[in-house]
Amino acid sequence: MENVDKTNTDNSKKRILLGSLIIVVSIIIIGLSLSYAYYLNTVQEVNPDNQGTNITSGELTMNFTTTQYINANSAGLINDTDVVTEGDYTSFSVTLPSNADASSATYSLYLTELTITDNLKSKYVKWALYNADGTSMITSGDFSGATSGTNLTLQSNITINKGETNSYRLYIWLSNDPDVNQTSLLNGSLSAKVGFRAATI
C-alpha cells in the first residue's frame, strides 16, 4: 500500500513539474515575440487627437485618416515583399483647398521628434511611403543613420495644385533576413511624429 501511495505521489509531482515547465516556456516565447513588436507601437501621428483632425501649414491641410498609433498587431519580422499586406501603416492626406489664394504649393513630409534606441539604428528597421491604396511605393529608407531629436525626411518638394489632394500610407517595419541573426533588434524602441512643411509658390 505504501508503494502505491509513493507511486501516486511521484506521478503527481511529475505532472505538476511538466505543467510548470510548459507555462514557463510559453511565457518565454510570448516575451520574445512581444519584444519584437515594442519598437513599432509608439510611432504616432503628429496630431494628438483621434482620426480626422486636420493640421494646417499655410493654406495646405494635412488630415490623418487612421487611428493615432501604428500598432504591431503581429509580432515578428516581415519580408519586404509582404509589407503592404502584412505591415501596419498610418494613412494621411495633404490638400490644397479649391478656395486657396495660391494656384499651387510645394511641401515636404518628414518624421519629427524622433526617438530611437541604438539597437534600432539599423538597415533592418525600414520605412516606406506609398500612395493611398498601397499599390505604388513613392520612396523608402531605413533608420541606419537616424539620430534621436532630429527630423528624418520622407519626401521633399512635392508639388500640389489648387483643389487637389495627395493621399499616402507610411509603413514602418522590421525587415526579415533569414540569413542574419537579428536578435540584436530585440527590446528597442522607436517613436516619431509625422509632419509636413509647406511653401506657397
Buried (B, 14 or more C-beta within 10 A) or exposed (E): EEEEEEEEEEEEEEEEEEEEEEEEEEEEEEEBEEBBBBBBBBBBBBBEEEBEBEBEBBBBBBBBBBEBBBEBEEBEBBEBEEBBEBBBBBBBBBBBBEEBEBEEBBBBBBBBBBEBEEBBBBEBBBBBBBEBEBEEBBEBBBBEEBEBEEBBEBBEEBEBEBEBEBBBBBBBBBBBEEEEEBEEBEBBBBBBBBBBBBEBE
